[in-house]
Amino acid sequence: MAEKSFAAALNEQIANEFAASQQYVGAAVYYDAETLPRLAHFFYRQALEEREHAMMMIQYLLDVDEEVHIPDIKSQETRYGDGVAPVKMALKQEKRVGEEIYALFELARNVKDYRAEQFMQWFVKEQVEEVALMNDLLNVVERSKENLLLAEDYIARENPGEGDGDPTAPPPAGEG
């Protein structure tokens, strides 16, 4: 069987990034319905970040003159058994995305696509940060599961995941 091209694999990852964005919207809707606005805001912001990752990948494919495939949208869960479950889902998702990113990096290296390897370096670093962020949030939410207002206080105080942006990030499609 022929080896998959980097462009084909990146198109698959675009679908994964959009799906992750939608999963985060589902988690945000859950917290919004539970009147936990800071947790909701955290996940709405994460949804936008995942969408931006997909848009960065789209821009890369456009820049290297490869075809872009936009995936269908699949419905996502908006109900969970408790306030810890969405964060557990998010950590599991970030770990899975990390493996997908590492596989893309390895594919780029194996096919000697140096542009693609360089492009993927930022995503490798980003996934380390995303897994650590979700690990920390899961620790806080699990400790405060009897009163999630304590998690709300933590988010208000610490602003996890909020930053000024990374100037080394690839440009997303539509912003240039």
C-alpha positions in Angstrom: 0.0 0.0 0.0 1.3 3.5 -0.9 2.3 5.7 2.0 -0.2 8.4 2.8 0.9 11.9 1.7 1.4 14.6 4.4 -1.3 16.7 2.7 -3.9 13.8 3.0 -2.9 13.2 6.7 -3.1 16.9 7.4 -6.6 17.1 5.9 -7.6 14.3 8.3 -6.2 16.3 11.1 -8.2 19.4 10.0 -11.3 17.3 10.5 -10.0 16.2 13.9 -9.4 19.8 15.0 -12.8 20.9 13.9 -14.3 18.0 15.8 -12.4 18.9 18.9 -13.7 22.4 18.6 -17.2 21.1 18.4 -16.6 18.8 21.4 -15.5 21.9 23.4 -18.6 23.8 22.4 -20.6 20.8 23.8 -18.7 21.0 27.1 -19.2 24.8 27.2 -22.9 24.4 26.6 -23.1 21.9 29.5 -21.4 24.3 31.9 -23.5 27.2 30.7 -26.7 25.2 31.4 -25.3 24.5 34.9 -24.8 28.2 35.4 -21.0 27.8 35.7 -20.0 30.7 33.4 -16.3 30.6 34.0 -16.0 26.9 33.1 -18.3 27.7 30.1 -16.1 30.5 29.0 -13.0 28.4 29.4 -14.4 25.8 27.0 -15.8 28.3 24.5 -12.3 29.8 24.3 -10.8 26.3 23.9 -13.3 25.7 21.1 -12.1 28.8 19.3 -8.5 27.7 19.8 -9.1 24.3 18.2 -10.9 26.0 15.3 -7.9 28.3 14.9 -5.6 25.2 14.8 -7.7 23.9 11.9 -7.4 27.2 10.2 -3.6 27.2 10.6 -3.5 23.9 8.9 -5.8 25.1 6.1 -3.5 28.1 5.5 -0.5 25.8 5.4 -2.1 23.6 2.7 -3.0 26.7 0.7 0.6 28.0 1.0 2.1 24.8 -0.3 -0.5 24.5 -3.1 -2.3 21.4 -1.8 -6.0 20.7 -1.8 -8.0 21.4 1.3 -11.0 19.2 2.4 -13.5 20.7 4.8 -15.2 18.0 6.9 -18.8 17.4 7.7 -20.0 18.5 11.2 -20.9 15.7 13.6 -23.2 16.5 16.5 -21.5 16.5 19.9 -22.5 15.7 23.5 -23.9 18.5 25.6 -25.0 16.5 28.6 -22.7 14.8 31.1 -23.2 12.8 34.2 -21.4 15.3 36.4 -19.2 18.4 36.3 -16.0 16.4 36.1 -16.9 14.4 33.0 -16.4 17.2 30.4 -12.9 17.9 31.7 -12.0 14.2 31.7 -13.3 14.1 28.1 -11.1 17.1 27.3 -8.0 15.6 28.8 -8.6 12.3 26.9 -9.1 14.3 23.7 -5.9 16.4 24.1 -3.9 13.2 24.7 -5.4 11.7 21.5 -4.7 14.9 19.5 -1.1 14.9 20.9 -0.6 11.4 19.4 -2.1 12.6 16.1 0.2 15.5 16.0 3.2 13.4 16.8 2.2 11.0 14.0 2.0 13.9 11.6 5.4 15.1 12.6 6.8 11.6 12.2 5.2 11.3 8.8 6.7 14.6 7.7 10.1 13.5 8.8 9.8 10.0 7.2 8.8 11.5 3.8 11.5 14.1 4.1 9.0 17.0 3.8 11.0 19.6 5.6 8.4 22.3 5.2 5.8 20.1 6.9 8.2 19.1 9.7 9.0 22.7 10.4 5.2 23.6 10.4 4.4 20.7 12.8 7.0 21.8 15.4 4.7 24.5 16.8 1.9 22.0 17.2 4.1 19.6 19.1 4.9 22.3 21.6 1.3 23.4 21.8 0.1 19.8 22.6 2.4 19.6 25.6 0.8 22.8 26.9 -2.7 21.7 26.2 -2.3 18.3 28.0 -0.8 20.1 31.0 -3.6 22.6 31.1 -6.3 20.0 31.1 -4.4 17.9 33.7 -4.4 20.9 36.0 -8.0 21.7 35.4 -9.0 18.1 36.0 -7.1 18.2 39.3 -9.0 21.3 40.4 -12.4 20.1 39.2 -12.0 16.7 40.9 -11.0 18.3 44.2 -14.0 20.7 44.0 -16.6 18.3 42.5 -18.9 18.8 45.5 -18.9 22.5 44.9 -17.9 23.5 41.4 -18.0 27.2 42.4 -14.6 26.5 43.8 -13.4 25.6 40.3 -15.1 28.8 39.1 -13.1 30.8 41.7 -9.9 29.1 40.5 -10.5 30.0 36.9 -11.3 33.6 37.9 -8.2 33.9 39.9 -5.7 32.0 37.7 -7.1 32.5 34.2 -5.7 29.1 33.0 -5.1 29.0 29.3 -5.4 32.7 28.8 -2.4 34.2 27.1 -1.4 37.0 24.8 -1.0 34.7 21.9 2.1 33.1 20.6 4.0 35.1 18.0 5.7 31.9 16.7 2.3 30.4 15.9 1.5 29.7 12.2 -0.9 32.1 10.6 -4.5 30.9 10.4 -6.4 31.1 7.1 -8.4 34.3 6.7 -6.2 36.5 8.8 -3.8 37.8 6.3 
